[in-house]
Amino acid sequence: MQKVILPFVAGFLAALFFREATIALLHAAGVVDPAGYSTAPFLPLGIPEFIVNALWSAVFGILMAWLLRVSPERTAPWVGGLVFGGVVLTAASVFVVDPLRGIWPSGNMLPRLALGFASNAMWGWGALVFLRAFTAGNDPD
Protein backbone atom coordinates (compact mmCIF):
# COMPACT_ATOMS: atom_id res chain seq x y z
CA MET A 1 0.00 0.00 0.00
CA GLN A 2 2.84 2.35 0.85
CA LYS A 3 4.33 1.86 -2.62
CA VAL A 4 1.18 3.14 -4.32
CA ILE A 5 -0.59 5.55 -1.95
CA LEU A 6 2.43 7.60 -0.88
CA PRO A 7 3.73 8.21 -4.43
CA PHE A 8 0.17 9.07 -5.52
CA VAL A 9 -0.20 11.65 -2.74
CA ALA A 10 3.34 12.94 -3.32
CA GLY A 11 2.66 13.44 -7.04
CA PHE A 12 -0.63 15.20 -6.31
CA LEU A 13 0.90 17.57 -3.75
CA ALA A 14 3.96 18.22 -5.92
CA ALA A 15 1.67 19.35 -8.74
CA LEU A 16 -0.05 21.84 -6.44
CA PHE A 17 2.95 23.13 -4.51
CA PHE A 18 5.78 22.86 -7.04
CA ARG A 19 4.49 22.67 -10.63
CA GLU A 20 1.66 25.19 -10.41
CA ALA A 21 3.69 27.45 -8.11
CA THR A 22 6.55 27.46 -10.64
CA ILE A 23 4.16 28.53 -13.40
CA ALA A 24 2.68 31.21 -11.14
CA LEU A 25 6.13 32.56 -10.25
CA LEU A 26 7.21 32.61 -13.91
CA HIS A 27 3.98 34.46 -14.74
CA ALA A 28 4.59 36.97 -11.93
CA ALA A 29 8.09 37.56 -13.31
CA GLY A 30 6.61 38.25 -16.73
CA VAL A 31 8.31 35.28 -18.39
CA VAL A 32 5.18 33.30 -19.42
CA ASP A 33 1.55 34.07 -20.16
CA PRO A 34 -0.23 31.22 -18.29
CA ALA A 35 -0.78 32.21 -14.68
CA GLY A 36 -0.84 28.79 -13.01
CA TYR A 37 -3.68 27.35 -10.94
CA SER A 38 -5.96 27.58 -13.98
CA THR A 39 -9.60 27.32 -12.97
CA ALA A 40 -10.74 26.96 -16.58
CA PRO A 41 -12.99 23.91 -16.86
CA PHE A 42 -11.31 20.78 -18.18
CA LEU A 43 -13.62 19.34 -20.80
CA PRO A 44 -15.53 17.00 -20.68
CA LEU A 45 -15.39 16.78 -16.87
CA GLY A 46 -15.83 20.48 -16.12
CA ILE A 47 -13.49 20.50 -13.10
CA PRO A 48 -10.62 23.02 -12.85
CA GLU A 49 -7.56 22.27 -14.97
CA PHE A 50 -5.14 22.45 -12.06
CA ILE A 51 -7.05 19.66 -10.26
CA VAL A 52 -6.97 17.46 -13.38
CA ASN A 53 -3.25 18.18 -13.77
CA ALA A 54 -2.69 17.22 -10.14
CA LEU A 55 -4.57 13.95 -10.61
CA TRP A 56 -2.54 13.07 -13.72
CA SER A 57 0.61 14.03 -11.83
CA ALA A 58 -0.40 11.72 -9.00
CA VAL A 59 -0.59 8.78 -11.40
CA PHE A 60 2.82 9.70 -12.80
CA GLY A 61 4.12 9.90 -9.22
CA ILE A 62 3.50 6.17 -8.88
CA LEU A 63 5.30 5.50 -12.16
CA MET A 64 8.24 7.70 -11.19
CA ALA A 65 8.63 6.06 -7.78
CA TRP A 66 8.61 2.64 -9.42
CA LEU A 67 10.98 3.48 -12.29
CA LEU A 68 13.49 5.36 -10.13
CA ARG A 69 13.22 2.78 -7.33
CA VAL A 70 12.53 5.42 -4.70
CA SER A 71 12.74 3.86 -1.25
CA PRO A 72 13.82 4.99 2.25
CA GLU A 73 17.03 2.95 2.27
CA ARG A 74 18.35 4.38 -1.01
CA THR A 75 19.55 7.86 -1.77
CA ALA A 76 17.02 9.92 -3.67
CA PRO A 77 17.60 10.15 -7.44
CA TRP A 78 17.31 13.93 -7.64
CA VAL A 79 18.61 14.28 -11.20
CA GLY A 80 16.43 11.37 -12.30
CA GLY A 81 13.39 13.05 -10.75
CA LEU A 82 14.10 16.30 -12.56
CA VAL A 83 14.62 14.53 -15.89
CA PHE A 84 11.62 12.22 -15.45
CA GLY A 85 9.32 15.12 -14.62
CA GLY A 86 10.68 17.39 -17.32
CA VAL A 87 10.72 14.86 -20.14
CA VAL A 88 8.00 12.29 -19.41
CA LEU A 89 5.29 14.63 -18.11
CA THR A 90 5.90 17.18 -20.85
CA ALA A 91 5.84 14.51 -23.57
CA ALA A 92 2.69 12.94 -22.14
CA SER A 93 0.98 16.31 -22.03
CA VAL A 94 1.95 17.41 -25.54
CA PHE A 95 1.70 14.10 -27.39
CA VAL A 96 -1.03 12.18 -25.51
CA VAL A 97 -3.35 14.31 -23.37
CA ASP A 98 -3.63 17.34 -25.66
CA PRO A 99 -4.37 15.31 -28.84
CA LEU A 100 -7.08 13.46 -26.90
CA ARG A 101 -8.60 16.89 -26.21
CA GLY A 102 -8.27 17.91 -29.87
CA ILE A 103 -5.18 20.12 -29.41
CA TRP A 104 -2.49 19.07 -31.88
CA PRO A 105 1.21 20.02 -31.75
CA SER A 106 1.83 22.65 -34.39
CA GLY A 107 3.90 25.73 -35.07
CA ASN A 108 6.71 26.82 -32.79
CA MET A 109 6.55 24.39 -29.88
CA LEU A 110 9.75 25.61 -28.18
CA PRO A 111 8.13 28.08 -25.72
CA ARG A 112 5.50 25.53 -24.72
CA LEU A 113 8.03 22.72 -24.35
CA ALA A 114 10.40 24.95 -22.35
CA LEU A 115 7.64 25.95 -19.92
CA GLY A 116 6.50 22.33 -19.70
CA PHE A 117 10.01 21.08 -19.05
CA ALA A 118 10.74 23.70 -16.38
CA SER A 119 7.48 23.30 -14.49
CA ASN A 120 7.39 19.52 -14.76
CA ALA A 121 11.03 19.18 -13.73
CA MET A 122 10.12 21.10 -10.58
CA TRP A 123 7.23 18.67 -10.15
CA GLY A 124 9.67 15.73 -10.29
CA TRP A 125 11.90 17.35 -7.71
CA GLY A 126 8.90 18.20 -5.51
CA ALA A 127 7.50 14.68 -5.76
CA LEU A 128 10.83 13.33 -4.48
CA VAL A 129 10.81 15.89 -1.66
CA PHE A 130 7.35 14.71 -0.56
CA LEU A 131 8.24 11.02 -0.99
CA ARG A 132 11.35 11.42 1.11
CA ALA A 133 9.38 13.31 3.76
CA PHE A 134 6.65 10.66 3.83
CA THR A 135 9.09 7.77 4.13
CA ALA A 136 11.55 9.35 6.57
CA GLY A 137 11.95 7.11 9.57
CA ASN A 138 9.78 4.31 8.16
CA ASP A 139 11.01 0.74 8.07
CA PRO A 140 11.33 -0.64 4.53
CA ASP A 141 8.72 -3.25 3.55
trRosetta pair geometry for C-beta under 8 A, 3 or more apart (Angstrom, degrees):
i j d omega theta_ij theta_ji phi_ij phi_ji
1 4 6.3 -73 -156 43 34 98
1 5 5.5 9 166 -3 77 120
2 5 6.5 -55 -114 47 26 97
2 6 5.4 14 -170 -6 63 123
2 135 7.6 103 174 -100 120 98
2 138 7.4 176 -153 161 152 156
2 141 6.4 177 50 -51 127 125
3 6 7.3 -22 -93 39 12 102
3 7 7.1 5 176 -3 42 116
3 65 7.1 180 -165 124 68 129
3 66 7.6 78 173 -82 105 85
3 141 7.2 -73 -39 10 109 150
4 7 6.7 -70 -152 42 21 101
4 8 6.2 22 156 -22 61 115
4 62 5.9 17 -141 -124 62 121
5 8 5.6 -61 -149 36 28 115
5 9 6.3 22 159 -14 67 107
6 9 5.9 -54 -142 40 31 107
6 10 6.0 32 157 -20 65 109
6 65 7.8 123 94 -111 89 167
6 131 6.4 99 143 -126 105 73
6 134 4.7 165 -153 129 116 150
6 135 6.7 87 167 -56 159 93
7 10 5.4 -54 -139 40 33 114
7 11 6.1 35 160 -21 66 105
7 61 4.4 173 163 136 79 91
7 62 4.6 127 102 -92 126 48
7 64 7.0 -180 -162 64 122 83
7 65 3.7 -106 -100 -5 139 147
7 66 7.7 -50 -46 -27 177 76
7 70 7.3 129 -92 65 112 131
7 127 7.5 41 -154 -179 72 111
7 131 6.2 18 -98 -100 67 116
8 11 6.0 -57 -150 36 25 109
8 12 6.5 24 153 -18 61 108
8 58 4.6 42 -167 177 67 100
8 59 7.3 21 -121 -78 85 36
8 61 5.8 153 -99 77 23 121
8 62 5.6 13 -67 -55 75 102
9 12 5.6 -55 -147 37 32 113
9 13 6.2 25 158 -12 67 109
9 58 7.2 31 -69 -135 18 109
9 61 7.8 -128 51 111 30 158
9 130 7.3 -140 113 153 80 132
9 134 7.3 122 82 -90 119 153
10 13 6.1 -58 -142 42 28 105
10 14 6.0 30 157 -23 64 110
10 61 5.2 166 80 -166 84 138
10 65 7.6 99 59 -60 137 126
10 127 4.9 93 138 -157 101 69
10 128 7.9 87 168 -58 135 14
10 130 3.7 167 -136 99 87 118
10 131 4.5 25 -120 -59 168 74
10 134 6.3 -108 -68 -3 111 139
11 14 5.7 -53 -140 36 28 112
11 15 6.6 33 157 -24 61 102
11 54 8.0 141 128 -173 73 59
11 57 4.7 -173 165 137 93 75
11 58 4.1 148 89 -114 110 34
11 59 7.1 -131 111 29 157 27
11 60 5.8 160 -148 71 141 69
11 61 2.1 -130 -46 -36 121 129
11 62 7.0 -71 -11 -18 144 60
11 64 7.2 142 -87 29 114 122
11 123 7.7 42 -150 172 67 104
11 127 5.1 19 -92 -119 57 122
12 15 6.0 -55 -158 27 28 111
12 16 6.9 17 151 -10 62 107
12 54 4.9 60 -151 169 69 97
12 55 6.9 22 -109 -89 98 38
12 57 6.4 142 -91 86 35 98
12 58 3.9 16 -57 -79 86 112
12 61 7.1 -78 -16 -5 58 149
13 16 5.7 -59 -151 40 37 108
13 17 5.7 1 165 8 74 116
13 126 7.6 -139 110 150 77 111
13 130 5.3 136 77 -105 125 157
14 17 6.5 -68 -127 54 25 88
14 18 4.8 -24 -169 28 69 123
14 19 6.6 69 136 -15 73 97
14 57 6.5 -140 77 155 93 131
14 61 6.9 145 28 -92 126 121
14 123 5.0 103 137 -160 110 65
14 124 7.7 104 162 -55 149 10
14 125 8.0 162 -152 75 124 48
14 126 3.5 146 -141 106 94 107
14 127 4.0 -66 -26 -64 164 66
14 129 7.4 135 -101 47 104 95
14 130 5.7 -125 -56 3 94 131
15 18 7.3 -38 -79 54 10 81
15 19 4.8 -27 -142 34 49 129
15 20 6.4 56 156 -19 62 98
15 50 7.6 159 144 -176 106 75
15 53 5.6 176 -172 124 132 88
15 54 3.9 178 88 -110 138 66
15 56 8.0 116 -97 65 154 72
15 57 3.7 150 -63 48 126 160
15 58 7.3 -75 -3 -42 130 71
15 123 5.9 25 -89 -129 57 117
16 19 7.6 32 -10 47 14 88
16 20 5.8 -21 -144 27 31 128
16 21 7.8 51 142 -27 43 95
16 50 7.3 88 -106 162 71 110
16 54 5.5 26 -50 -105 86 131
17 20 7.6 31 -22 49 10 93
17 21 5.8 -2 178 -13 36 132
17 126 6.2 175 86 -162 92 141
18 21 6.0 -55 -125 41 12 109
18 22 6.3 18 162 -24 56 108
18 122 4.7 -165 164 142 100 94
18 123 5.4 154 95 -96 115 43
18 125 6.8 -168 -165 74 150 85
18 126 3.0 -134 -29 -44 157 155
18 127 7.7 -112 38 -30 148 61
18 129 7.8 139 -65 33 139 129
19 22 5.9 -57 -153 29 25 111
19 23 6.8 19 153 -12 61 104
19 53 7.2 -140 109 145 142 125
19 57 6.7 -141 0 -99 154 155
19 119 4.9 74 -156 166 74 93
19 120 6.4 27 -119 -92 114 43
19 122 6.0 158 -88 86 49 99
19 123 4.0 17 -65 -73 110 104
19 126 7.1 -123 -29 34 71 144
20 23 5.7 -52 -151 37 36 111
20 24 6.3 37 151 -20 67 106
20 36 4.6 124 -175 -170 69 102
20 37 5.1 85 180 -59 128 70
20 50 5.5 50 -102 -142 141 120
20 53 7.4 129 -67 91 103 138
20 54 7.9 -30 -29 -67 126 99
20 119 7.9 64 -67 -165 24 121
21 24 5.5 -52 -144 38 34 113
21 25 6.2 34 155 -19 66 105
21 36 6.9 116 -83 -178 14 154
21 122 8.0 -123 70 138 87 142
22 25 5.8 -54 -145 37 29 109
22 26 6.3 27 155 -16 64 107
22 36 7.5 163 69 -99 45 137
22 118 6.5 -165 157 133 133 91
22 119 4.6 172 89 -119 125 73
22 122 4.4 135 -54 49 150 163
23 26 5.8 -56 -146 39 30 109
23 27 6.3 33 153 -20 64 107
23 32 6.8 -76 -154 79 72 144
23 34 5.8 -39 -176 105 120 106
23 35 7.3 80 135 128 99 20
23 36 3.5 151 93 -80 102 101
23 37 8.0 177 80 -9 115 60
23 115 7.2 64 -112 -177 91 107
23 119 5.1 21 -56 -107 90 139
24 27 5.6 -54 -148 36 31 113
24 28 6.3 32 153 -20 65 105
24 35 6.3 32 -113 166 68 61
24 36 3.4 -95 -55 54 75 148
24 37 6.3 23 -70 -1 121 101
25 28 5.6 -50 -144 36 33 112
25 29 6.4 28 155 -14 64 107
25 36 7.9 38 4 -18 52 156
26 29 5.7 -56 -146 41 32 109
26 31 4.4 -75 -172 63 85 119
26 32 4.6 34 128 15 114 112
26 36 7.9 120 44 -41 87 119
26 115 7.2 171 113 -130 162 95
26 118 7.3 93 -68 110 149 142
26 119 7.7 -93 4 -70 140 101
27 30 7.7 46 178 -70 32 22
27 31 7.4 -89 -72 51 24 73
27 32 5.5 -63 -79 75 65 85
27 33 7.2 10 -119 148 94 11
27 34 6.4 -102 -79 95 122 45
27 35 4.6 135 -177 -120 169 49
27 36 6.0 -144 3 -1 133 97
32 111 7.8 151 -118 177 90 103
32 115 5.4 95 -111 -108 144 130
34 38 6.8 -48 -164 -62 105 119
34 115 7.3 110 34 172 120 153
35 38 7.1 126 62 -78 82 73
36 50 7.5 65 173 -97 57 127
37 50 4.9 -6 -136 -63 43 161
38 48 6.8 169 105 -177 59 89
38 49 4.2 -9 90 58 111 126
38 50 5.5 150 47 -41 61 90
39 48 4.5 -48 -136 -124 54 117
39 49 7.3 -145 -100 24 7 82
39 50 7.1 -32 -73 10 49 108
40 48 7.1 98 53 -143 34 63
40 49 5.3 17 64 -17 83 120
41 45 7.7 -159 -180 85 87 65
41 46 4.6 -19 -162 -146 124 49
41 47 6.9 101 -143 41 71 13
41 48 7.0 -63 -99 -88 42 37
41 49 7.6 113 156 -42 6 78
42 45 5.4 5 91 54 93 103
42 46 7.1 -89 61 -19 57 8
42 47 5.8 -22 39 67 103 65
42 48 6.9 44 -11 130 97 15
42 49 4.9 131 -63 -92 100 61
42 51 7.8 -132 3 64 132 85
42 52 4.3 26 -22 -17 173 154
43 46 7.1 42 -102 -64 49 55
43 101 6.9 116 71 -144 94 102
45 52 6.9 147 55 -86 142 122
47 51 5.2 -75 145 74 115 132
47 52 6.1 139 86 -50 103 94
48 51 4.8 90 70 5 88 104
48 52 7.3 -160 98 -3 47 87
49 52 5.6 -58 -149 40 38 111
49 53 6.1 39 154 -20 71 106
50 53 5.5 -48 -143 38 35 115
50 54 6.3 39 153 -23 63 103
51 54 5.6 -52 -148 35 32 112
51 55 6.5 32 152 -19 64 103
52 55 5.7 -53 -149 35 33 111
52 56 6.5 31 153 -14 65 104
53 56 5.8 -54 -147 40 32 109
53 57 6.1 34 152 -21 65 109
54 57 5.4 -53 -144 38 31 115
54 58 6.4 41 152 -28 63 100
55 58 5.5 -45 -150 26 33 116
55 59 7.0 34 151 -16 61 98
56 59 5.8 -53 -157 33 37 111
56 60 6.5 29 148 -11 67 107
56 92 7.7 179 171 122 124 131
56 97 7.0 4 -125 -90 158 146
57 60 5.5 -57 -147 44 36 109
57 61 6.3 52 148 -35 66 98
57 89 7.1 23 -108 -124 80 133
57 123 6.0 -106 -142 -167 129 137
57 127 7.6 -149 168 -75 102 123
58 61 5.3 -41 -152 19 34 120
58 62 7.4 37 151 -18 59 93
59 62 6.1 -48 -165 26 38 110
59 63 7.0 32 143 -11 65 105
60 63 5.2 -52 -149 40 45 115
60 64 6.0 48 152 -23 72 103
60 88 6.8 160 -153 117 124 118
60 89 5.9 83 173 -88 171 95
60 92 7.3 -162 -87 33 132 162
61 64 5.7 -51 -142 37 30 111
61 65 6.3 30 158 -18 63 106
61 127 5.1 -157 -119 -146 97 131
61 131 7.8 178 -172 -62 105 114
62 65 6.0 -57 -148 36 28 108
62 66 6.4 23 155 -15 63 110
63 66 5.8 -62 -149 40 29 109
63 67 6.0 20 159 -13 68 112
63 88 7.8 -147 110 152 131 153
64 67 6.0 -58 -137 42 28 105
64 68 5.8 2 172 5 67 116
64 70 7.4 30 126 -13 78 129
64 81 6.8 72 179 -122 129 73
64 84 5.1 124 -123 136 105 149
64 85 7.3 18 -102 -62 147 74
64 88 7.7 178 -81 62 94 149
64 124 6.6 -164 -139 -130 153 87
64 127 6.2 64 81 113 150 150
65 68 6.6 -64 -130 52 20 93
65 70 4.4 -78 -141 41 72 118
65 127 7.9 -121 -55 152 90 116
65 131 6.2 175 -101 -118 114 149
66 69 7.5 14 180 -74 28 44
67 84 6.9 151 84 -117 133 138
68 77 4.6 -139 -170 48 118 140
68 80 4.8 143 -121 125 120 136
68 81 6.6 18 -92 -68 172 71
68 84 6.6 -88 -50 -36 122 153
69 74 6.5 25 122 42 98 167
69 77 7.7 82 57 -19 75 132
70 74 7.3 -143 -144 70 31 116
70 76 6.7 25 -131 -126 95 73
70 77 7.0 -110 -83 21 82 97
70 128 6.8 -147 -117 -121 138 81
70 131 5.4 9 153 145 145 152
71 74 5.1 70 60 16 86 104
71 135 7.3 -142 -166 172 38 161
71 140 6.1 45 174 -120 116 114
72 135 4.3 -143 -72 149 99 115
72 136 7.1 162 -129 -93 108 26
72 137 8.0 -113 -147 30 141 20
72 138 5.6 -162 -55 66 157 86
72 139 7.9 -161 64 -171 151 7
72 140 5.7 -150 52 -72 106 85
73 140 5.2 -29 -22 -52 117 139
76 81 7.2 -11 165 -23 99 134
76 128 5.1 111 -172 -178 127 120
76 131 7.7 141 -119 84 116 110
76 132 5.5 -42 -71 -72 138 126
77 80 3.5 -8 145 36 120 126
77 81 5.9 140 97 -26 77 83
77 128 7.4 -134 64 -113 60 141
78 81 5.7 -54 -149 32 30 113
78 82 6.6 28 154 -16 63 104
78 125 6.7 36 -158 -121 81 85
78 128 6.4 -178 -105 106 58 164
79 82 5.7 -53 -151 36 35 111
79 83 6.2 28 154 -13 67 109
80 83 5.8 -58 -142 42 30 106
80 84 5.8 32 159 -21 67 109
81 84 5.8 -51 -137 38 27 111
81 85 6.2 24 163 -13 62 109
81 124 3.9 163 162 156 71 96
81 125 5.5 123 116 -82 119 42
81 127 6.5 -164 -157 66 117 96
81 128 4.2 -57 -98 -33 164 131
82 85 6.2 -61 -148 41 24 107
82 86 6.0 16 160 -13 63 116
82 121 4.5 31 -164 -164 75 96
82 124 5.2 172 -89 86 22 128
82 125 5.5 27 -79 -57 81 96
83 86 5.9 -60 -138 44 27 107
83 87 5.7 2 172 1 67 117
83 121 7.4 24 -68 -120 22 97
83 124 7.3 -130 44 127 32 171
84 87 6.7 -68 -133 48 17 92
84 88 5.2 -13 -173 12 62 125
84 89 7.8 69 139 -15 62 91
84 124 5.1 145 72 -125 85 136
85 88 7.0 -46 -98 48 12 91
85 89 5.4 -8 -164 8 52 127
85 120 4.4 -174 158 151 82 74
85 121 4.9 142 90 -108 109 27
85 122 7.2 -135 128 47 149 29
85 123 4.6 175 -154 74 131 87
85 124 2.4 -137 -19 -34 123 106
85 125 7.0 -90 18 -9 153 61
85 127 7.1 166 -78 15 123 122
86 89 7.2 -6 -68 44 4 96
86 90 6.1 -5 172 -9 44 124
86 116 7.8 115 -157 124 58 70
86 117 4.2 41 -163 -159 98 74
86 118 7.4 46 -118 -56 103 18
86 120 5.2 144 -99 90 34 96
86 121 3.5 16 -64 -69 105 94
86 124 6.6 -72 -17 3 68 136
87 90 6.2 -70 -145 41 16 106
87 91 6.1 10 164 -14 60 114
87 117 7.3 28 -69 -121 47 93
88 91 5.9 -59 -143 40 25 108
88 92 6.1 24 159 -18 64 109
88 120 8.0 -155 66 157 61 135
89 92 5.7 -54 -142 38 30 111
89 93 6.2 31 157 -20 64 107
89 116 7.3 -161 108 176 86 95
89 120 3.9 -168 78 -152 127 135
89 123 6.4 6 7 70 172 142
89 124 7.5 -155 -3 -52 128 97
90 93 5.8 -56 -149 36 29 111
90 94 6.2 13 161 -8 66 112
90 113 6.2 83 175 -147 133 68
90 116 3.7 115 -124 136 102 118
90 117 5.3 -13 -57 -72 158 59
90 120 5.1 -152 -47 28 84 153
91 94 6.2 -62 -138 44 27 101
91 95 5.5 -20 180 22 67 119
91 96 7.8 54 133 -5 66 100
92 95 7.0 -69 -117 55 16 81
92 96 4.9 -35 -161 34 59 125
92 97 6.2 54 144 -15 75 103
93 96 7.4 -12 -49 50 7 81
93 97 5.2 -35 -133 41 44 122
93 98 6.3 55 160 -25 60 102
93 116 6.1 -157 64 -139 140 132
93 120 7.8 -147 -6 -69 134 142
94 98 5.9 -14 -142 19 28 134
94 105 5.7 54 174 -79 99 117
94 109 7.2 74 -150 -160 141 128
94 112 7.1 122 -100 128 117 119
94 113 6.9 1 -64 -92 155 83
94 116 6.8 -53 -43 -72 110 176
95 98 7.5 23 -31 44 12 100
95 99 6.8 1 -174 -7 34 121
95 105 6.9 -14 -87 -28 68 132
96 99 6.7 -72 -152 39 13 101
96 100 6.6 11 157 -17 56 112
97 100 5.8 -61 -155 35 30 113
97 101 6.6 18 153 -10 65 109
98 101 5.6 -64 -150 43 35 106
98 103 4.0 -75 -176 79 95 106
98 104 7.3 166 129 -78 104 20
98 105 7.4 97 92 -52 137 73
99 102 7.4 61 -166 -71 35 12
99 103 6.8 -103 -74 68 32 55
99 104 5.8 56 -105 -99 83 65
99 105 7.8 -42 -62 -10 99 80
105 109 5.7 8 -162 -91 101 136
106 109 7.8 137 67 -62 15 97
108 111 6.7 50 125 7 103 94
109 112 5.4 -68 -163 51 61 110
109 113 5.3 57 142 -24 90 110
110 113 5.8 -59 -137 42 27 107
110 114 6.0 29 163 -23 65 108
111 114 5.7 -55 -143 35 28 111
111 115 6.4 25 159 -14 64 105
112 115 6.0 -55 -148 39 29 107
112 116 6.1 29 153 -18 64 111
113 116 5.5 -55 -143 41 31 114
113 117 6.0 33 157 -22 67 105
114 117 5.8 -51 -144 35 28 109
114 118 6.3 24 158 -16 63 108
115 118 5.9 -57 -145 39 29 108
115 119 6.1 15 164 -7 67 112
116 119 6.3 -63 -139 45 24 99
116 120 5.7 10 169 -6 64 120
117 120 6.2 -66 -136 47 20 101
117 121 5.9 26 163 -25 63 111
118 121 6.0 -55 -145 32 22 110
118 122 6.8 20 155 -14 58 105
119 122 5.8 -55 -155 36 33 111
119 123 6.7 41 144 -24 63 101
120 123 4.9 -40 -149 28 43 120
120 124 6.7 48 151 -21 66 95
121 124 5.6 -46 -153 31 36 113
121 125 6.6 35 149 -14 64 103
122 125 5.6 -52 -147 39 36 111
122 126 6.0 37 153 -19 67 109
123 126 5.6 -59 -145 41 29 111
123 127 6.1 33 156 -24 66 104
124 127 5.8 -49 -144 31 29 112
124 128 6.7 27 155 -14 60 103
125 128 5.9 -58 -157 37 32 109
125 129 6.5 36 146 -23 65 104
126 129 5.3 -48 -147 31 38 116
126 130 6.4 32 156 -13 68 102
127 130 5.9 -55 -149 40 32 107
127 131 6.2 33 152 -19 65 108
128 131 5.5 -53 -140 39 33 112
128 132 6.1 33 160 -18 67 105
129 132 6.1 -58 -149 38 25 107
129 133 6.4 23 153 -17 62 110
130 133 5.5 -56 -145 38 33 112
130 134 6.1 31 157 -20 67 107
131 134 5.8 -56 -144 37 29 109
131 135 6.2 3 165 2 65 113
132 135 6.3 -69 -139 50 26 94
132 136 6.3 50 157 -54 64 94
133 136 5.9 -32 -147 -5 28 117
134 138 7.9 -7 135 -13 61 137
135 138 5.0 -86 -159 35 60 123
